[in-house]
Structure formats: C-alpha cells, structure tokens
C-alpha cells in the first residue's frame, strides 16, 4: 500500500505535488501544536450554550471497581398463570431450564407454595444479562410476597449459585368501621342491607352461634351492632379484617362479644363466648319439627317420640359437629339413612341423621364446627332435612333448650387488660348506635 501511494505521488503534475505537500505540513502543525489546551466541560447551571465558547466538564476517574455506565441490570417480566400451568411450564415460557425449575422449587419450605398456583395469578421472573435465572416474586396476598433469589459467586457459573427464599410483608394500616341492622325478613337479608359481606355475616353468626340458634330463634325486630376492621396499604383499601366487637339483641335478650388479643371472643364481663357445643349444627335453616315426646309420626302413622330437632335446608348443605369429639358411628340403614354419631367425653353424645353423604369415618376425631356430612333425604323421611339429637348421660334432651356447659372465664392475669379493651369497645358500640339514631 505504501509503495502504491508513492507511485501515485510521483505520477502527479509538479503543481499538484506542491499542493499536497503543503496541506500535509499544515495538518501536522495542527495535530502536534494545538492553539489551546483541550478540556471537556459540564455545568449544571448553564441553560444555553454560546457558539465559540468552551465549557469545562468534570469527568469521573475510572478505577478497577467502576461499573459500566451502561446499566445492564435485568428487569422483571410478568407471567399470568394459565389453566393447567405448572412452574415448569411458566419457566419454559420464560426461556429457563428444567434445572432452574428444580432448584427454585426446592428453595426452602416457602417455595412449596409455588406448587399450587391458580389460574389468573401472576408471578414475575428476573433473568440477568447472561441469560441466567436471577429471581422470582409471587404476591400471594395483598400484604405478602414470596421472593426467590439466585446469587452467583462465580459470574455465569450455574453450579456455583445459591438460591434462597424469603417473604416480604407490607405494613397494613387498620381502621375501624361500624355497621348495624334490624331484622325484618331474615338475618341474612338484614346483614346484606347493613352493607356486610357474606363472610362478615357468617362471622357474626359464628360469634353468637353458641348462644343463639340462627335457624329457629331469630325474630323480626332483632338487632345487631358491630365494630369491624378495614385494612389499608399506603392509603388503598385492600379488605376487611375481624369483627372486634358485636352486640346482638335476640327476642329482647342482649348478647355482646369482645375480641381479645388472644384471638378469642368474650362477653363484656370476661366469660368466653366459645362453649362446648353449638346451639345448632347447621346455618340459616328453618325448623320443621321440634323435640316432642308424643309426636305423631308422618310415615309410621302412629305416636312415636321425636327425640331431636329437624332442620330444613337445601340438599347438600354442610352439617357441622356441634362440639369436639370422636366419631363412634358412621353408616347407613333404612331408617336413619346416612348418619353419624359423635361422642363428646363421657357425658354427651350428638346424633345426625338422613345425610346425603358422610364426610367422616368411625374412629376419627372431629373439632367443633368441622363438616361431618351433607344434608339429604336418605332413610325413612318425607323430605330432605337434618335430624339432630342431643343426649346427656344417655338420655335425650331438647337440643334447643338443654343447658350447655358454662364458658370458662378469661385468665385472671389478663383481666385488667381485657377490661380496658372491653370498656373501649363498648363505648364504640354505644357511640355507633347514637350516630345511626341521629342519621335516621
């Protein structure tokens, strides 16, 4: 190349040789002898640059720990869980490997919640600049998010990485709200008209379910008044918390309940709301036949004692064990249909007849409120219903009127604290009634 340029230069006319030589000399002078020192400049306060003026820019010094100014940090990508999706399928869509799936799913006990992902949920995946798994996040509740993160001691070397999991919780702001209602047609309708959710209606019935039979004892004119929690994150409403205080007037008898710090409900004088037995083993039904020792049997057409209470509800309605106990019978015969008997200690036994199907077996231990079967019409019956019996020392007693074991009082060591909370809650209930009365 150098020889070709030399031949080309010698072939030029004499005048052109002179011009090229002069131009080359001037370029050399500019390169090696600049008229002013060269600087770079930056000034935050300069809003307009003037032509022909140089501005100084202070550039950072580079060293061995300097990070490239081009930020290559990977970003989170959201994936919506589809029907039939597994973690492996989602990872495959994200371009990750079966090894990634295996190691992430074994990143501690917390990672096991990824086994039961539901359609419509969302997980976010992070892949680093080398195309390797970097992190996963899964917000499984409004307040809680699962994070699974990978650390690479040797950049790009998968076998050297460690994968760990942890939960991050958002701070929840609890605010109190109030509601009250009067029953005209049904307790459920009154709850809806008061603005309560389905869960709040069920929770309220559960609080007083040891004292009030919501299937048969609710009357028009009964009232309720509650204080409940509302949950907020950063000022945004995310859902309802617990009922913290409640009052129910049933047939002119007043019941109240205060939630204590142990999570249980107590009367205002410190007796536990929870008793050994529920008044009724099924919610929001009607009684078709009461306890009657001289009832005329509709099928047998003769006088036959009715030693229990019959509750009518839609077929398939869940039936609960009235108390803690052990299943001593679970079977079928032509008279009782599908039935379950539960022994509660040495003194009490409850019997449940005419199920559509049973949910427990002989020998199982059951808890109060646990579903033991589903209402039906099996056996000798004229229609679908639950027949419920309550026995004390082997003798049938009226489940609706039998005196249940008294509730345990609050721990004496906690009484002072409880009394302070109870006084506050009762004042809130009273204030709520005054406000609602003024509004009406």
C-alpha positions in Angstrom: 0.0 0.0 0.0 2.8 2.4 0.9 4.5 1.6 -2.5 1.3 2.3 -4.4 0.9 5.7 -2.7 4.5 6.6 -3.5 4.0 5.7 -7.2 0.8 7.8 -7.3 2.5 10.8 -5.8 5.3 10.7 -8.4 2.8 10.5 -11.2 1.2 13.8 -10.2 1.9 17.0 -12.1 4.5 19.3 -10.4 1.9 21.9 -9.2 -0.2 19.1 -7.5 2.8 17.7 -5.8 3.4 21.1 -4.2 -0.2 21.5 -3.1 -0.3 18.0 -1.4 3.0 18.6 0.4 1.7 22.0 1.8 -1.6 20.5 3.0 0.2 17.7 4.8 2.5 20.1 6.6 -0.4 22.2 7.9 -2.2 19.1 9.2 0.9 18.1 11.1 1.2 21.5 12.8 -2.5 21.4 13.9 -2.2 17.9 15.4 1.1 18.3 17.3 0.8 22.0 18.3 -2.9 22.8 19.3 -3.6 26.5 19.9 -5.3 25.9 23.3 -5.4 23.0 25.8 -8.3 20.7 25.1 -10.8 20.2 28.0 -14.3 18.7 28.4 -16.8 20.7 30.4 -20.2 20.4 32.2 -22.1 23.0 34.3 -25.5 22.3 35.7 -26.4 26.0 35.8 -25.8 26.7 32.1 -29.2 26.8 30.3 -27.9 27.9 26.9 -24.6 27.3 25.1 -22.8 30.1 23.3 -21.1 29.5 20.0 -17.3 29.5 20.2 -17.1 29.2 24.0 -15.7 26.2 25.7 -17.2 24.8 28.9 -15.5 22.6 31.5 -16.9 19.1 32.3 -15.5 17.2 35.3 -15.3 13.6 34.3 -15.2 10.8 37.0 -12.0 8.9 37.3 -12.2 5.3 36.3 -10.8 2.6 38.6 -11.0 -1.2 38.9 -14.3 -1.1 40.8 -16.1 1.2 38.4 -19.4 -0.1 37.0 -20.1 0.3 33.3 -22.1 3.4 32.7 -24.5 1.4 30.5 -26.9 -0.2 33.1 -27.4 -3.9 32.1 -29.5 -4.8 35.1 -32.2 -7.3 34.2 -35.8 -6.4 34.5 -38.9 -8.2 36.0 -41.2 -9.9 33.4 -44.7 -10.8 34.5 -46.3 -14.1 33.6 -50.0 -14.8 34.2 -50.8 -18.3 35.3 -52.9 -20.2 32.8 -55.2 -23.1 33.3 -53.1 -26.3 33.8 -49.9 -24.3 34.3 -47.1 -25.5 36.5 -43.9 -23.8 37.5 -42.0 -25.8 34.9 -44.3 -24.6 32.1 -44.0 -21.0 33.1 -40.2 -21.3 33.3 -40.2 -22.8 29.9 -42.1 -19.8 28.5 -39.5 -17.6 30.2 -36.7 -19.5 28.4 -35.4 -21.1 31.6 -34.2 -24.7 32.0 -35.6 -27.8 33.9 -32.6 -27.3 36.3 -33.9 -23.8 37.1 -37.3 -25.2 37.9 -35.9 -28.0 40.1 -33.6 -25.7 42.1 -36.2 -22.9 42.5 -38.9 -25.4 43.7 -36.5 -26.6 46.4 -35.5 -23.2 47.7 -36.8 -23.9 51.2 -40.2 -24.6 52.6 -41.6 -21.3 51.3 -41.1 -22.4 47.7 -43.7 -25.1 48.2 -46.5 -22.6 47.7 -45.5 -22.5 44.0 -46.9 -26.0 43.7 -50.5 -24.8 43.9 -50.5 -21.8 41.5 -54.1 -20.8 40.5 -55.2 -19.5 37.0 -55.2 -15.8 36.9 -52.4 -15.4 39.5 -49.2 -13.7 38.5 -45.5 -14.4 39.0 -42.6 -12.2 37.9 -39.3 -13.6 36.8 -35.9 -11.9 36.5 -33.2 -13.0 34.1 -29.7 -11.4 34.3 -27.6 -10.1 31.4 -26.0 -13.6 31.0 -29.4 -15.1 30.4 -29.5 -16.9 33.7 -32.2 -17.1 36.4 -31.9 -14.2 38.8 -35.1 -14.0 40.8 -38.8 -14.8 41.2 -41.5 -12.9 43.0 -45.1 -14.1 43.8 -47.6 -11.9 45.6 -49.9 -14.4 47.1 -51.9 -11.9 49.2 -52.3 -8.2 49.3 -49.7 -8.0 52.0 -47.3 -10.9 51.4 -44.9 -11.5 48.6 -42.6 -14.5 48.1 -39.1 -13.7 46.8 -36.7 -16.4 45.5 -33.3 -15.0 44.5 -30.2 -16.5 43.0 -26.6 -15.5 43.9 -23.7 -16.3 41.6 -20.2 -16.2 43.4 -18.7 -17.1 40.0 -20.3 -15.0 37.3 -22.1 -17.1 34.7 -21.3 -20.4 36.5 -24.6 -22.1 37.4 -23.2 -24.8 39.6 -21.7 -22.2 42.0 -25.0 -20.4 42.6 -27.2 -20.5 45.7 -30.9 -19.9 45.7 -32.8 -18.6 48.7 -36.4 -17.6 49.5 -38.0 -15.1 51.9 -41.3 -13.3 52.5 -41.7 -9.6 52.4 -44.7 -8.1 54.2 -46.3 -4.7 53.5 -47.3 -2.7 56.5 -51.1 -2.7 57.0 -53.0 0.2 58.4 -56.0 -0.9 60.5 -59.0 1.4 60.7 -62.3 0.7 62.5 -65.7 0.9 60.8 -69.2 0.3 62.1 -72.5 -1.3 61.0 -75.9 -2.1 62.5 -79.1 -3.6 61.3 -82.6 -4.7 62.2 -84.1 -8.0 61.1 -87.4 -7.8 59.2 -87.4 -10.9 56.9 -84.2 -12.8 57.7 -80.8 -12.3 59.4 -79.0 -12.8 56.1 -81.0 -10.1 54.3 -80.5 -7.7 57.3 -76.8 -8.3 57.1 -76.8 -7.5 53.3 -78.9 -4.4 53.8 -76.4 -3.2 56.5 -73.6 -3.5 53.9 -71.9 -6.6 55.4 -70.1 -9.1 53.2 -71.0 -12.7 53.1 -68.0 -13.6 55.2 -68.9 -10.9 57.8 -72.5 -12.2 58.1 -71.1 -15.8 58.6 -68.6 -14.5 61.1 -71.2 -12.6 63.1 -73.4 -15.8 63.3 -70.3 -17.8 64.3 -69.6 -15.4 67.2 -73.1 -15.8 68.7 -73.6 -19.4 67.5 -73.1 -20.9 71.0 -76.0 -18.8 72.4 -78.4 -18.2 69.6 -79.9 -20.8 67.2 -79.9 -18.8 64.0 -82.0 -21.4 62.3 -85.0 -21.0 64.6 -84.6 -18.3 67.2 -84.3 -15.2 65.0 -87.3 -12.9 65.1 -88.4 -9.8 63.3 -87.2 -6.8 65.3 -84.0 -8.4 66.5 -81.0 -6.1 66.0 -77.2 -6.2 65.7 -74.5 -3.7 66.1 -70.8 -4.3 65.2 -67.4 -2.8 65.1 -65.1 -4.3 62.4 -61.6 -3.7 60.9 -60.8 -2.3 57.5 -57.3 -2.9 56.1 -55.3 -0.3 54.0 -51.9 -0.3 52.4 -50.5 3.1 51.5 -53.9 4.5 51.8 -55.5 2.0 49.5 -58.3 -0.3 50.8 -57.4 -4.0 50.5 -60.0 -5.8 52.5 -61.8 -6.4 55.8 -60.3 -7.7 59.0 -62.0 -9.2 62.0 -65.2 -8.1 63.9 -63.7 -6.7 67.1 -66.9 -6.0 69.0 -70.5 -7.1 68.5 -73.9 -6.8 70.1 -77.0 -8.8 69.2 -80.5 -8.4 70.7 -82.5 -11.6 70.2 -86.1 -11.7 71.5 -85.3 -8.7 73.8 -82.3 -10.6 75.3 -79.0 -8.8 74.8 -75.7 -10.6 73.9 -72.3 -8.9 73.5 -68.9 -10.1 72.4 -65.5 -8.5 72.6 -62.4 -9.8 70.8 -59.4 -10.1 73.0 -55.7 -10.1 72.0 -55.6 -14.0 72.2 -58.0 -14.0 69.1 -61.0 -15.3 71.1 -64.3 -13.6 71.9 -65.6 -12.9 75.4 -68.7 -11.4 77.0 -68.2 -7.9 78.4 -67.7 -9.5 81.9 -65.0 -11.8 80.7 -66.7 -15.1 80.0 -65.7 -17.0 76.9 -68.2 -16.9 74.0 -67.0 -20.4 73.0 -68.9 -23.2 74.7 -68.6 -26.9 74.4 -71.5 -27.1 71.9 -73.1 -25.1 69.2 -76.8 -24.4 69.6 -77.4 -25.7 66.0 -75.2 -27.8 63.7 -76.3 -26.1 60.6 -76.5 -22.4 59.5 -79.5 -20.4 58.4 -82.2 -23.0 58.1 -85.7 -23.5 59.4 -87.1 -26.0 62.0 -89.7 -28.3 60.5 -90.2 -30.4 63.7 -89.3 -29.7 67.3 -88.4 -32.0 70.1 -91.7 -33.7 71.0 -92.0 -36.9 73.2 -95.6 -37.5 71.9 -95.3 -36.6 68.2 -97.5 -38.4 65.6 -95.0 -39.9 63.1 -95.9 -38.9 59.5 -94.6 -42.1 57.9 -95.5 -44.8 60.5 -98.8 -43.1 61.2 -98.6 -43.6 65.0 -97.5 -41.8 68.1 -93.7 -42.0 68.2 -91.5 -39.7 70.3 -89.5 -37.2 68.3 -86.3 -37.1 70.3 -84.5 -34.4 68.3 -84.9 -31.3 66.1 -85.4 -31.4 62.3 -83.7 -28.7 60.3 -84.8 -28.0 56.7 -82.2 -26.6 54.3 -81.1 -27.1 50.6 -79.9 -30.6 49.8 -76.1 -30.7 50.1 -75.9 -28.1 52.9 -72.9 -28.8 55.1 -73.6 -30.1 58.6 -71.1 -29.4 61.4 -70.2 -31.3 64.5 -71.7 -29.4 67.5 -68.6 -30.0 69.6 -65.2 -31.6 69.8 -65.4 -35.4 70.0 -64.9 -38.8 68.4 -67.0 -40.4 65.7 -68.4 -43.6 67.2 -70.7 -44.4 64.3 -70.8 -43.6 60.6 -73.0 -45.7 58.5 -76.3 -46.3 56.7 -79.6 -48.1 57.5 -83.1 -47.9 56.0 -84.5 -45.9 58.9 -81.7 -43.3 59.6 -80.2 -43.2 56.1 -76.6 -42.0 56.1 -75.9 -41.0 59.7 -73.1 -40.0 62.1 -72.9 -40.3 65.9 -70.3 -38.3 67.8 -69.2 -38.9 71.4 -68.1 -35.9 73.4 -66.2 -37.1 76.5 -68.1 -39.4 78.8 -71.3 -37.4 79.3 -72.5 -36.1 75.9 -73.4 -37.6 72.5 -74.8 -36.0 69.4 -76.5 -37.8 66.5 -77.0 -36.6 62.9 -79.4 -38.4 60.6 -80.6 -38.5 56.9 -77.4 -37.3 55.2 -77.0 -37.2 51.5 -73.4 -38.3 52.2 -71.0 -38.6 55.1 -67.7 -36.8 55.5 -66.1 -38.7 58.4 -65.4 -42.3 59.4 -65.6 -44.3 62.6 -62.7 -43.5 64.9 -62.0 -40.1 63.6 -61.5 -37.1 66.0 -63.6 -34.1 65.0 -63.5 -30.4 66.0 -66.4 -28.2 66.8 -67.6 -26.7 63.5 -66.0 -29.4 61.4 -68.2 -30.6 58.5 -69.2 -34.2 59.1 -71.8 -34.7 56.4 -74.2 -33.1 53.9 -77.9 -32.7 54.3 -80.1 -35.1 52.3 -83.2 -37.3 52.4 -81.8 -40.8 52.9 -83.7 -43.2 55.2 -87.3 -43.1 56.3 -88.2 -39.5 55.6 -90.9 -37.4 53.7 -88.4 -34.8 52.6 -84.8 -33.5 52.8 -83.8 -32.4 56.3 -81.3 -33.0 59.1 -82.5 -34.8 62.2 -80.3 -33.8 65.2 -80.3 -35.4 68.6 -78.5 -34.4 71.9 -78.0 -36.9 74.7 -76.8 -36.3 78.2 -75.7 -39.4 80.1 -77.6 -41.5 77.5 -80.9 -39.5 77.9 -82.3 -37.5 75.0 -82.6 -33.8 75.8 -84.1 -30.9 73.7 -81.0 -29.5 71.8 -82.6 -26.0 71.7 -83.1 -25.7 75.4 -80.7 -28.0 77.1 -78.3 -26.2 79.5 -74.9 -26.3 77.9 -71.6 -26.4 79.9 -70.7 -22.9 81.1 -68.0 -21.0 79.4 -64.6 -20.6 81.0 -63.7 -17.0 82.2 -60.7 -15.1 81.0 -57.4 -15.8 82.7 -57.3 -13.7 85.9 -53.8 -12.5 84.9 -55.3 -10.9 81.8 -58.5 -9.5 83.3 -57.2 -5.9 83.8 -56.0 -5.7 80.2 -59.3 -7.2 78.9 -61.4 -4.8 81.0 -59.6 -1.9 79.5 -60.2 -3.2 75.9 -63.9 -4.1 76.7 -64.6 -0.6 78.0 -63.3 0.9 74.8 -65.2 -1.4 72.6 -68.5 -1.0 74.5 -68.1 2.8 74.2 -67.6 2.4 70.4 -70.7 0.3 70.1 -72.7 2.8 72.1 -71.4 5.7 70.1 -72.2 3.9 66.9 -75.9 3.5 68.0 -76.1 7.2 68.8 -74.7 8.1 65.4 -77.0 5.8 63.5 -80.0 7.0 65.5 -79.2 10.6 64.7 -78.9 9.7 61.0 -82.3 8.1 61.0 
